[in-house]
């Protein structure tokens, strides 16, 4: 994956080059914004322009409440970003490190299966732990956590992954990290 750091820009500007032949996923680390996340999910639960999926569903973490799970949003219609009710996503993108934008050729079933397979990792001593790859603070350092071969495997089928990088001392210097298929 090619890695680029650029100045921060609103979420709409990050997706304006979005290609119609790719699926657009947002991955929300709901544990960081749990109260607002649950309200947002309820607001859009019957909207056909978006699908929600808890990535903890069917895993050892499956009993965790939806509002603290990594929540996958499949965006069917990019006009959704202009909906006033979508403000939670815009604010989270601007103010928190809790949202990932992913463009992928993988359909929903393939993408969910792939990403769920990385939720638990086994350590050399045989213990299994939660791998919080859905937290942008972890994705930012993924090349230091995984070996090169593992990074290539993790990003297989993913064309672009974008996260916001916060500077809490000076929010005017926030940046974006773009990981793109080379």
C-alpha positions in Angstrom: 0.0 0.0 0.0 1.2 3.4 -0.9 1.0 5.8 2.1 0.4 9.5 1.8 -0.2 12.3 4.4 -2.1 15.3 3.2 -3.8 18.3 4.8 -7.2 17.6 6.4 -10.3 18.0 4.3 -14.1 17.3 4.8 -15.4 13.8 4.2 -17.2 14.9 1.0 -13.9 15.9 -0.6 -12.4 12.6 0.4 -15.0 10.7 -1.6 -15.4 13.0 -4.6 -13.0 10.8 -6.7 -15.1 7.8 -5.6 -15.4 5.3 -8.4 -18.9 3.8 -9.0 -17.4 0.3 -9.5 -16.1 0.2 -5.9 -18.0 -0.2 -2.7 -17.8 2.6 -0.2 -17.6 1.5 3.4 -17.3 3.6 6.5 -16.0 1.8 9.6 -17.0 3.5 12.8 -15.3 2.7 16.1 -18.5 3.2 17.9 -17.0 2.7 21.4 -15.4 6.1 21.0 -18.7 7.8 20.3 -21.2 5.3 21.6 -24.2 7.5 22.6 -24.2 9.4 19.3 -23.5 6.3 17.3 -26.6 4.5 18.6 -28.8 7.5 17.8 -27.4 7.7 14.3 -28.0 4.0 13.7 -31.6 4.3 14.8 -32.1 7.4 12.7 -31.0 5.6 9.5 -31.9 2.0 10.2 -34.7 1.9 7.6 -32.9 4.0 5.0 -32.2 2.0 1.9 -29.2 4.2 1.0 -27.1 2.7 3.8 -26.6 -0.7 5.5 -25.2 -1.2 9.0 -23.3 -4.3 10.2 -21.8 -4.9 13.6 -18.4 -6.5 12.9 -18.6 -8.2 16.4 -21.7 -10.1 15.3 -21.0 -13.8 15.3 -17.6 -13.5 17.0 -16.4 -14.0 20.6 -17.1 -10.3 21.1 -20.6 -10.9 19.7 -22.4 -10.1 23.0 -21.0 -6.5 23.1 -23.7 -3.9 22.5 -24.0 -2.5 19.0 -23.0 0.9 20.2 -19.5 -0.2 21.3 -18.7 -2.5 18.4 -16.9 -1.6 15.2 -19.9 -0.7 12.9 -19.5 -1.2 9.2 -21.6 1.2 7.0 -22.1 0.3 3.4 -23.0 3.5 1.5 -25.3 2.8 -1.5 -25.8 6.5 -2.4 -23.2 9.2 -1.9 -26.0 11.8 -1.8 -26.5 10.6 1.7 -23.5 12.8 2.7 -25.7 15.8 2.0 -28.5 14.6 4.3 -28.7 16.9 7.3 -29.2 13.8 9.5 -25.7 12.6 8.4 -24.1 15.4 10.5 -22.9 12.9 13.1 -20.6 11.4 10.5 -19.3 14.8 9.4 -18.6 15.8 13.1 -17.0 12.5 13.9 -14.7 12.8 10.9 -13.8 16.3 11.9 -13.5 16.0 15.7 -12.6 12.3 16.5 -10.3 9.5 15.5 -13.1 7.0 15.2 -13.9 6.8 11.4 -12.4 5.0 8.5 -13.3 5.5 4.8 -12.7 2.4 2.7 -13.1 1.9 -1.0 -13.1 -1.7 -2.0 -13.9 -4.1 -4.9 -15.1 -6.6 -2.3 -18.9 -7.0 -1.9 -20.4 -6.7 1.6 -20.2 -10.5 2.3 -16.6 -10.7 1.2 -15.6 -7.5 3.0 -17.3 -8.5 6.3 -15.7 -12.0 6.2 -12.3 -10.6 5.5 -12.4 -7.9 8.2 -13.9 -10.1 10.9 -11.0 -12.6 10.3 -8.7 -9.9 11.7 -10.6 -9.1 14.9 -8.8 -11.7 16.9 -5.1 -12.4 16.7 -3.2 -15.2 18.4 0.0 -14.4 20.2 3.1 -16.8 20.3 2.0 -18.0 23.8 -1.3 -19.1 22.4 -3.5 -16.4 23.9 -6.0 -14.6 21.7 -6.6 -10.9 21.9 -8.8 -8.4 20.2 -6.9 -6.6 17.3 -8.5 -3.1 17.1 -7.7 -2.5 13.5 -10.9 -0.5 13.2 -9.5 2.2 15.4 -7.8 4.8 13.1 -5.0 5.2 15.7 -4.1 1.5 15.1 -4.4 1.7 11.2 -2.0 4.6 11.3 0.6 2.3 12.8 -0.4 -0.9 11.1 2.9 -1.2 9.1 4.7 -1.3 12.5 2.4 -3.9 14.0 2.1 -6.3 11.1 4.9 -7.8 8.9 5.0 -6.6 5.2 3.3 -9.8 4.0 0.5 -9.5 6.6 0.0 -5.8 5.6 -0.4 -6.9 1.9 -2.9 -9.6 2.9 -4.8 -7.2 5.2 -5.3 -4.7 2.4 -6.0 -7.2 -0.4 -9.2 -6.1 -2.3 -9.0 -2.6 -0.8 -8.2 0.2 -3.2 -8.2 3.1 -0.7 -8.3 3.5 3.1 -8.5 7.0 4.5 -8.3 8.1 8.1 -8.0 11.5 9.9 -5.0 12.2 12.0 -5.7 14.5 14.9 -3.4 17.1 16.4 -5.2 17.9 19.6 -2.9 20.9 20.4 -3.7 22.6 17.1 -6.8 21.3 15.2 -5.9 23.5 12.2 -3.0 21.2 11.5 -5.1 18.0 11.3 -4.1 15.7 8.5 -5.4 12.7 6.5 -3.6 9.5 5.9 -4.4 7.8 2.6 -3.4 4.2 2.0 -3.8 3.2 -1.6 -3.3 0.1 -3.6 0.1 0.6 -5.3 
